[in-house]
Amino acid sequence: MPLLAGTPPRRRQIAWTFIHIWRVSSGTIFEHWACRDDNGLLAQLARDEE
């Protein structure tokens, strides 16, 4: 994942929120929307560096 490229591993858990919504009709996916909280993830990683 490019967002985390070069980030060293941490020894603690973090949470990363995602939401995915699909529009399905007759068993076929016609649309997909996604949103993720990249700022929340990066803020948690920045706390490790303080």
C-alpha positions, 0 to 999 in steps of 0.5 A: 500500500503506497500510503504506508510505504517506508513506514517501519513496523510497530508493536502495537495495534491500530484501527483503520476504518473503511466503508464499502458500498456496492450497488448490485442488481440481478447478481451483478455489481454495477457500482462500488463506493469506498471510503477509508480514514487515512488521516485517522491511520496516519495520526495514530502512526504519528503518535508513535513518533512523538 
